[in-house]
Amino acid sequence: MEYEKLNKIILERLKENLPEHLSYHSVMHVKDVIESVEKIAKSEKVNEEDLLLLKTAALFHDTGFLYGSKDHEEKSCEIAEEYLSDYGYSESQIEKIKGMIMATKIPQTPYNHLEQILADADLDYLGRDDFFVIGDKLFEELSMFGIVNSERDWNLLQEKFLESHHYFTRTAINSRNQKKQDNLNIIKTKLKNY
């Protein structure tokens, strides 16, 4: 599996072709998810082959945004399929990767350990210190799409999302749940003060 080669090609394609207005679904987000996947996978004692599959799925998981946000996960799977067999990935590995990509679709429904890891990595920031910095980028993007119209709308959406979200891996539960709860409490306070 020629992951390093693919990583360069795909990140370059995203850098050049992702729409400017995607402040959240950006190359930075993809790199962040790859990094989170590595940390979680290491802690979950994933083997080398599965780690490469995870990193590959993380690399491709939002490539569908090149064609718009609607059903981007399905499109990401198609894009992954276009590339992967030319870079040494077997049919069964490609199927696993597509499963992982689909596990990032909201509401997340991962069906196995690897899918759980990618789902957790994709939303790792919910339980981190940079939650509000990253959240602002998503707010900007959703405002652009007309999905939220005010900061209050955004905070209501975040409150609902954080309350319904849960991590799947032991690693994410142990390392991210408390901070996610803290972030939710800050949002609740903001909403009280409107």
N, C-alpha and C positions, 0 to 999 in steps of 0.2 A: 504494500500500500504506500503510494507516494504522497503522503500527507503534506510534507513540507512544500513540495512543488505546488500542490493544489492550494495550500494556504496562501501562497504568494499570488497566484492567479485570481482566486476568488476575492481576496481582500482588495486587490487592484481593480477588479471589475466593479466591486461595490463602491470603492472610492470614486471611480470615474462616472458611474451611472446611477447611483441612488439619487432620487430627487432631493434637491436642496432642503425642502421643507421638512424632511424627516430628521427632526432634532434628537429624537429618542432612538428610533430604529436606524442606527448609523453603524459605521465601521467600529466606532468606539464600543457600542453595545455588543457587537459580535465578538470583539476581542475580550470584553469583560466576561461574556458567557463562556468562552473557551478557557479563560483563567479560572473561573468558578468551577467548571467541569473538572479541571485538573485537580483542584484542591479537594473537591468532594470525592472524586474517584479514588484519589490516593487514600483518603481517610476511610473509604468504604472497601479498600483493598481489592480494587478492580485489576484484572490482569492487563498486560501490555497491549494485547490485540484489542480488547474491549475499550481500553483508554483511547486508542487511535480511532476506533469507531465513534466513540463519544465526541472526541475533538472534531472529527469530520462532520458529524451531525450538527454540532454547535456552529461550525463554520458555515454550513448551508442553511441553518434553520430559518433565517429571515431573508434569504436571497429572493424569495417570491415578491418582496417589496419592489424589486426592479420592475415589476409589472402591475403594481398597485397593491393596496392593503387587503382587498376582498379575497378571502380564501388563499391568503399568501402561503399558508403551510402546504397546501396541496401543490401549489406552483413551486415551492421550494423543493418538494420531493421530485418533481419533474426535472428541475434544474440539476439536482444531485444525480439523478439517473443519467442525464445527458453526459455528465463528466466521469462518474466513478469507474465505469468498466474500463475506460481508457487509462486509468491510473492504478490498475492492479487490484481493484476491489471485486470480490466474487459476488455472484447473484445473491447468496444468502446474507453476505455482509451488507449489500445495498438494501435489502429488505429490512434488516435490523435498523439501519440508519434512517430509513423512511419512517419506521415506527417511532423512533426517537423524535424526529422532527414533528410528527403529528401529535406527540405527547405534549408539545408546547402550546397547542391550541387551547384557548380559554373557553370553557372551564377545562382545566387539565385533567386528563384521564390516562395516566401511564399504566401500562399492563405488565411491565417487568422492571427489574432493578435498573437496567441501563436507561430505560425511559423515565424512571423516577429521578435518576441523577440529572438528566438533561432538563427535565421540568423544573427541578429545584434550582439548577444553575441559572436558568433563564430568568427566574424571579428572585435570585439571591439577594439583590439590592433591597428588597422589602425589609430585610432584617439587618441592615447595615447602617453605619454612620452617615454614608453619603445618600441615604434614602431621599432626602428632600432636594438635594442637588440634582439627582437623576430624575426624580419626580417632576421637577420644574421643566425638564426637557420633554417629558411625556405630556405635561399640561400644555406646553407650547404647541406640540404636534396635534393633540386632540382639539385644541382651540382652532387650529388651522383647518381641521376637517369639519369644524362646526359641531363636534360631539359634546364639548362643554363650552359654556358661554361666560362663565365667571369663576372666580376663585372659590366661591361657595359651592357651586355645582361640582367643581373639581374635588373639593374636600369631601363632599357627600359621596361622590363616586369612589374615592379612595377608601373612605370609611367602610362602605359596603364591600369593596373588593378585599380589603384586609381582613374583615370579619369572616368572609366566606373562604378565604385562602388557607390552605394548610400545606406544610412541607411534607415530603414523603420519606426521605432518607433519614436515618438516625443522625447522621452528621449535620444535616441542615436543621433538623429539629433541635438538636443540642446547641448548635452554634448561632442560630438565627432567630429562634422563636421569641426569646426575651426581648431582643432589640426591636423585633417587629411589633410586639405588644407596646413597647415604649413609643414607637413611631405612631401607632394607632391612637394612643392616649393623647399625644400632642395634637393630632388631627381633631379628636373629639373636643379638646380644649378650644382649639381655633373655632370650631363650629358653635360652641357655646357662646363665644364672644362676638359673634356676628350681630 
